[in-house]
Amino acid sequence: MAEDRIAFGTARARWVLAATALGSGMAFLDGTVVNVALPAMGEELGAGMAGLQWIVNGYMLMLASLILLSGSLGDRLGRRRMYVTGVIWFAVASVICTIAPTLEVMIAGRVLQGIGGALLTPGSLAILQTTFAPADRGKAVGAWSGLTSVAAAIGPFVGGTLVDSGSWRLIFLINAPIALVTVLVTLRHVPETRDETSAGKVDVSGAALATIGLGGFTFGLIQAGDRGFTDAGVLTSLVIGVLAFVFFLVVERRSSHPMLPPGIFANRRFTGANLVTVVVYGGLGTATFLVVVFLQTALGYAALWAGAALLPMTALMLGLSGYAGGLAEKIGARIPMTVGPVLIALGFLLMLRISPGVSYVTAVLPAVVVLGLGLVSTVAPLTATVLSSVEDHHAGIASGVNNAIARSAQLMAVAAIPMAAGITGAMYRDPIAFSNGFHRALIISAALAATGSVIAWVTLGDGARRRPVQVEHHRHCALEAPPYTDATP
């Protein structure tokens, strides 16, 4: 009921914010520390490049596949229930990762972590939207965004310190006490809410087909790096992926409650914004995945300093994203989203100067700063375009679709680009061989980002009348995907 809504600034509001920020922050923290620990994990578990790709993609596969479905489950079964379930699931999976004796067990743990992440990620914002008074929702989401972004920002320091001083296994172990506190606070202070008007079947078949499709492509692309595309297993996996996606489109068109409404892509601006998301986040995911590994294996950086190397990019996103969103509202999204991907591409090309023996200040920092400015120019206008391109009642699903597309793009790119760049087997442990492949991967990522600039210029013509929409441009690092945002009708 409206009279039961929480006012921002009260003691109860602070407890709800703490509960939602703790769980989401745990997931964001885990996402950043894992990249820092990859070289140490690969050495102890005997993983080649394919193994490192699966440690990253096992998590991303389930997150991208199930994140839309979990939002629907929360609406029907209870948002607090799904959030608590996700936090507990994530913690149990983290324990499995902590004790993993083999690469296979580690990948299984990461897959399970992805399921937990999909359950808790949309739940945190849904709780804020349904428990706070309408006038205070913007403040609540802004506070949540800032708190979770801090978790993402400190991740490299936490992960690097644990890897350098103890063991990479500690990066997963720290999730257990965080999860325990989150569950206790949530059950004590967060009210249960659900959408009493929700009707129809949950789109389980759509989620299953999306998982099979993404999984088939991921497995095929990763294994093609070592086996080639003529291998029977690789071909079979890719065919399964194609067929699953075909059936997914058929199911979504026929479903009365599809998790991905096909009609939402009828709007040219919405489709254009999501195409920009695909190429920009595809390139970004691959570059950030490889650069932290490269700094450690080829340049000899300690895990702490390799993780901290990208911190200026995060700081720029946190400090300037709100201003970038305000500017885009004044001049339109077309120019910022055309310039932004160009800057991102330039940042990738500047990373070509990173090689054994170079200085961080002269080679790494300029590239990271330019890359951060490109993201600042791109992400907030992109989010606003996604929301303004659909009707108000589709704002939530539009934001969720864009978030899932970003994660799917990173999943596919991390699977495909290292293979296309020739980074296979244990090559990442050979500084010279890895340098050549790393530079090829950066060129591919730069080409993808530049393509995003062209797409934005062609599809986001500001001559067309834009539907006004009230968007809170909160500061967020947005490195994994554009942040979930809800439009206020």
N, C-alpha and C positions, 0 to 999 in steps of 0.2 A: 504494500500500500504506500501511496505517496507520503502519508504522514509518518511513516516509519523510516524514510530515507535519512541518511546520515549527513550532517553538516560538516563541511571541511573545517579543520582546526580544532575539533573536539577530541577528547581522549579516545573515544570509540573510533573516530576516523583515523587516528594515528595507528591504532592496532590493526585496522583493516589494511592500511597502506603498508605496514610492516609485514603482514602476512603475504600479501600479493608480491611485494618487492623481494622478499626473501626467496620465494620459490622461483620467480622469474630470474632473479639475479643469480641463483644457483645454476640455472641452465645457461645463462649468458657467460658466466664465469667458466663453466666447463667447456664451452665452445672455444674460448680463447686460449685456455691453458693446454688443451689437447694439441693444438698446432705447435706450441712451444716444445712439447715433450716428444714429438714424433721421432726425431733422430734417436733419442735414448730408447724409446719403445722399440723402434726398428732393430736396433743393435741387440737388445736383450732377447727379443722374440724371433730374431732371424728373419725379419721381413724385408723383402725387396720393395721396389716402388709400388707394385700392385698391392702389397700388404698395407703400405701407408695409405694408399688411396681408399682401401676398404675400411680402415680405421676411421677415416673421415666420412666416407660415403655410407657406411653402414648406419650411422646416426642420421645423416641427412636424408637417406632414402625413406625411412619411416616417418620422419618429421614432415617431409614434403607430401607424402602420400596420405597421411592421416589427419593433418592439421585442420582441414575443412570439416571432416567428419566429426572430429572431437568437439568442435563448436556446436554442432547440432545435437550431439549427445548431451552436452552440458545444458542446453536449453530445455531438453526433455527430462533428463534424469536428475538435474540439479547441478548448478554451477560449482558450488562448494564441494559437492561429492566428487565431481570429475577432477577438480583441482587437487584435492587431497589424494585421490587415487593416482593422479599423475606424479605428484611429489613422492609418494611412497614407492611407486613403480621405478621412478628415476633413481631413487636411493638404492633400492635392491640391485638394479642393474649396475650401478656404480660400484657396489661391493663385488659383483662378479668381475668387473674390469680390474678392480684392485688386486684380486687373487688370481687373475688369469694366468695359467701356466704356459699356454700356447697362443699363437696368433689366432687360431680358429676360435678359441674361447673368448679372446679379446674382441674379435669382430662380432661374435654373438652378443656379448655384453653391450657393445655399442649399438647394435640393432635394437636391443631392448631399451637402452637409454633413449633412442629416438622415439619409441612408442610413448615412453613417459613424458618426453619433451612435447610431443604432439598433444597429450592430454592436458598438460598444465599451461602451455603457452597462451592459447586463446582464453583459457579460464580466468587468468589474472585480470585481464582488461574487462572481461564480461562481468566479473564481480564488481569492479569499480563502477561500470556503467549502470548497473542495476541496484547498487546499494547507496550510492551518493545522490543527494538532491540534484536535480537537473542543473541548477545554477552553479553547482560546485564541481561538476564532473570534469570540466576543463582543468581546474586546479589539481584535482586528484590525479588525473592522467599525467599532467605535467610533472607532479611530484614523483609519481611512479616511474616515469620516463627518465628523470634525472637519477633516481636511485639505482635503477637497473643499468643505466649507462655507466655509472661509477663502477659497478661490478665488472662490466666488460672492460673498462679501462684499467682496472687493477689486476685483471686476469694474467697478463704477461708477467707482472712482477711476482704474483703469487706462484704461478706455474714455474717460472724460471728459478725462483728461490728454492722451491721444493725439489726440482730436478737437480739443481746444482749442489744442494746441501744434503739431500737424502736420496730419494728414489722417485721415479715418475709415478709409481703406484700411489703415492701420497696425494696426487692431484685428484684422484677419484675418491680416496678415502675421506677427504674433507667434506664431501657431499652428505655423508650420513648424519653428522651432527646438525648441519644446516637444515636438512630435511626434517629431522626430529623437532627442532624448534618451530619450523614452519607449520607442521601438522598440528602441534599443540596450540599455537597462537590462532591458527585458522579455525579449529574446532571450538575454541573458547570464545572468539570474538567476531567471527564472520558469519552473518546470517545466511541461511540457505535461500536461494532464489531459483526459479525456473520459469519458463515461458508456458503459461497455462493454455495458451492458444495454439501451441505447437501440435500439429496433426500430421498424419501420413507416416509412411515408413521412412526409417533412416536409410540413407543410400549406402548400405554396406557393400552391395555389388559394385558400385562405382569406385569405392575406396579400394576394394580388392583388386579390381582391374587396373587401377592407377598404380598400385603397388607392384603388381606383376609386370606392367609395362615399363615402369621406371627401373625395376630390378633387372629385367631382361636386357635393357639397353646398357645399364651400368655394368653388369657382369660381362657382356659381350665386348664393350669398349675397353674395359680394363684388361681383360684377358687377351684382346687382340694385340696389345703391346708386346706380349711375349710369344704368342702363338701365330699371329697373323690372321687376316680376315678369311683365309681359306680353311681354317681349322673348323671341323664339324661342330664342336661344342660352341665356338664363337658364333658361327652362322645360325645354329639352332637357337641360341639365346637371343640374338637380334631379331630373328623371325618371331619368336614368342613375344618379344617386346612390341613389335609392329602390330601383330594380331591383337594383343591385349589393348593397345591404344585404339584400334579400330572398333573393337567391341565396346570400349569405354565410351566413345563418342555416340555409338548407337544407343547404349543404355541411358546416357545422360539426356539424349533427345526424347526418349520415350518415357522417362521417369516423371512422375507427378511432383516429386520433391528431389530434384537432382542436386548433388553437392556442387556441381559446376554448371549453372544454367547456361546453355549454349547461346541464348538470345542476348546475353550480356555483352557479347563480342560484336553485336551489330553496330555499335557506336564506333566510328572510326578513331576518335580520340582515345577511347578506352583501349582499343586494340593496339593503337600506336604506342601508348604509354607502356603497355605490357610487353610489346616487342622490344622497346628500349630496355625494359627491365631484364629481358632474357639475355641480350648481348652484353649489357654493362655488368650485370651481376655474374654472368658466366665468366667473363674475363677477370673480374675482381676476385671471385672465389678461387680461381686457379692461381693467380698471382700471389695472393696472400698465403695460400697453402704452400707454395713453393719457396717464397722468399725467406720465410722463417727457417725452413730446412736448409736452404742454400747458405744463409748467413752462418749457420752452425757448422755445416760439413765442409764448405768450401773456404770460408773466411775465418773459421776457428772461433766464432763468437761463443761465449757461454750462453746457456739457455736463457738466463735472465736478460742479457743485453740483446739477444736476438728477438725476444718477445717485445722488449721495450722499443725496438727500432721503429715500429709502426705507430707508436703512441702519439706522435704529432698529428697523424691523420685523424685519430680518434678525437684528440683535443680540438681540432678545427671543426669537426662535425658537431661536437657538443657546444662549442662556443658560437658558431655562426649559422647553424641550421635554421634557427628561428628567424633571423634577419633575412636569410635567403628566401624563406617562405613568404615573408612580408613583401619583399621586392617582387617576387613572382606574381603576387596578387595585383600589384600595380601595373606591371608591364606585360603580364601574360607568361605562360610557361614555355612558349616556343623558343625564345632566345636563350633563357637559362638552360633548357634541356638540349639545346644545340651546342652551346658553348661548353657545358659541363662534361659531356662525353669526350670532347676534343681534349680538354685538360686531363681527363683520366687517361686517354691514349698517350698523351705527352708524358704523363707520369710513368707509365709503363716503359716508354722508350728511354726515358732518363735512367731507368733501372738497368739498361744495357751497359751503363758505365760501372755497375757493380761487378767486381772481379777480385780474385785473391790479391791482397796487399793494398787495396784502396782504403781511403779514410771514410768514416761514417759521415762526417760533416760535409765533405766535398762530393761524395758519390751517392750515399743513401738518403741523407736528409733532404736534399732538393727534390728528389723524386717523390718522397713521401709527402712533402708539403704540396707539391703540384697535384698529386693524386687526391689529397684531402680537399683541396679547393675545388677540384672537379666534382667530388662527391657532394660537397656543400651546395654547389650550383645545380646538381641533378636531383637529389633525393626529395627535398621538400616540394619542389614544383611537380615532381612525378606523382607524389602522394596526393597532392591537391588535384591534379588532372584526373587521376583515377576516380576520385570521389565526385568531382564535378561533372563527370561524363555519364553518370547513371542517375536514375531516380533516387530520391531520398531513402525509400524503403529497401533499396539494393546497396546502400552505402557499406553496410557491414560485410556483405558477401563480396563486394567489389574489392575492399581492402584485403580481405582474407585470400581471395583469388590472387591478387597481386603479390602478396607475401609468399604464397605457396609456389607461384611461378618463379619468383626469385630463387627460392631454395632448390627447386627442380633444375633451374638453369645452372646453379652452382654444382649440383650433383652430376649433371651430364658433362659439364666442362671439366671438372676435376677428373672424371673418368676418361675423357677424350683427349684433352690438350696435352697432357704428358706423353701419351702414346703418339700423338701427331708430331710432337717435338723430339721424339726418339729417346725419352727418358724411361728406360725399362730396367728390369732386374735390380741389381744392386748398384747401378750407375750413380745414384745420388751420393754414394760414399767415395766416389772418385772425383776430386775437385775439378780436374781439367775436363773430364767427360761431362760432368754435371753442368759445368759452366756453359758449354756449347748448347746442351739441351735446354737449360734454363733461359738462355737468351732467345732461343727459338720460340719457347713458350710465351715469353714476354711480347714478342712480335705478333704472335697470334692473338694474344689478349688485347694488344693495342688495336689490331684490325677490328676486333669485335666492338671495342668501345667506339671507334671512329664510325662504324656502321650504325651505332646507336644515335650518333649525331645526325646522320643523314635521315634516319627513320623519323626522328623528332621533327626535323625541318619539314619533311614531306607531309606528315600526318597530323601535326599539331598547329595547323594554320590558324593564327589568331584573328584572321578575318572573319571566321565563323563566330557566331554569338555564343558565349560561354554561359552556362547556367551558374549563377552565383551560389556559392556554398560556404558555410561558416566552418573553417578548419582551424583547429588549434595547432600551430606549428611548434611543437615541443622540441626541445633539444634532445637529440638521440644520436647514438653513434651509427646505427643503421648499417653496420658492416656485413651482417649476415643477410639482411633483407630489409626492404622499406618497412618502417614500423606500422603495426596495426593502428588505424586511425578511424574514429567514428565521426561522421558528419552530424551536425545538429540541425534538424529540420527547421 
